[in-house]
């Protein structure tokens, strides 16, 4: 009898706590040190509301994580929320009615007025309805340089790509790998995108990525980019790493001179205790054309059919954009907040440069917002082949790049 | 003999009288086989037909019926990455097949010489098979890493010019994968071969010894031909492992450097989920099925077709 009573009591407790707290499984691919630190800010804020954040981190980057997320959503076992880059990656999931419409949250919170740049909310909007929450602004357009590596070699820290390319030989003689580059295809194609915007300029870049104009790819502006990218290939010899944060680590410990990587790299510098300006330098737009592309991460909420989870999903959506969470998350992540009405607690020199560029409107949409994932995959394959095949000439890759752009939708 | 003859005549007579429907003969076992038949028809055959059907459409993240004819196949065969994948599968398949069979059989034959501690060796050789390909891939990625692994160890021993860095050299990266594949796969084949060797009658050995035939020659000329069914089993196991090669590549090189260690299964996965282009992935998997069919059907016909077994 006693046992039965105990069991009943235990069941009652479990049932009671279940009614208040909702477990939400959130899938994302933020697994490097800086990223994990940032995502824990979301988790803490969500747990503080009495709900439970079930962390579904997937290691290996977006290319590994996205298939797992999509197969779970299509397979009928969706997580409560998942991270994608905004833009065209979730287009078809939304069209198929698998994603929760959160227009009511957006209207209640007035997202249309607070989210800046407005293109971020546009990327979450399909046919006038809102389907995702942009949580940060990330830009690819950065180069990170190790000050100590240049000082040890007796060189000034370069301020433009041209200076960097000219100093590469001297750096190599000092035993430093000039350019750190991870082995994954998205990093090589991403770096090419950065060089294209910085060296060919905004007009040519938009003609290729937005208007899919293959003639511009064959034009003189892009020819210069392909040649510069081809010349950069040998600069990363001697450093064999896969993940981007391993490449960043080489810049942090001064064995590599520089890395072209998005501003998420700054989370790694911060975690290693490095100070912007003294330990490392940053060049937005490679110091050539100071423009930022405004991509970033967004959270989507799959349709589950469970009203309790749905309510919790909407609560989480509102929480992710609340001012306090935006500040703590973006400070840890090294990204910029999507609302200009908050002040970041620690704004270093590099973040300030980024904020100034955003305030002055020097920005373009991100590649992921303009190109379909199919096209991005083809370009990834092409650029990674070019990067690791020294015998492939810039002219060859230029022609193939033009073919892919001509077929792009 | 006479009794048996009478029995069979009786049965024939009875059959002639009642003409039972063949469908209901052995009913119990047929009912028991229904789930298996269902799985084979719906899951395997149905899934295959569904895949082939949608490979002619422009399906993106989700399947749709927007037909584009052979466009997906045209794009597939004009893709450099697909050609590299096929070539890599050929290299890996050829060396993996030969290597696994030769090493597996040699190890089995050595163990079969009634050595001391056979059980311990068998366990050691079979142990890698208990690991997933992901673990194998990671372990070998570390062993072959020039800064951490083999190259570094040999250099520390004093041979400072020693270079062994297959995973970062596009020309030999497939052999880096092959080492890991062989390490994982030979143990199982060795066990199967050993079981086959144990199934050989002692008298065969005695007869060979009486005739003065050497040990190696006995293995090659007498034992191996007798082990034909064991080799067929091994071939099927190795072959299916080669075609579905995917996780090892993902764990060890993720297709790199560049695209030099891509394989067809990875092409399918990347197209379907990374590129959100199901149609392209389906076209690639249909081609994989076709390749397996081209190799398998003539072979299966020769092996199982011509003569009745048993």
Interface residues (C-beta under 8 A of the other chain):
Chain A: X63 X64 X66 X67 X70 X71 X74 X89 X91 X92 X93 X96 X183 X184 X185 X240 X242 X372 X373 X374 X376 X377 X378 X381 X384 X385 X386 X387 X388 X389
Chain B: X60 X61 X62 X80 X81 X145 X146 X147 X165 X167 X168 X170 X250 X254 X255 X256 X257 X258 X259 X260 X269 X270 X271 X272 X273 X274 X275 X276 X277 X280
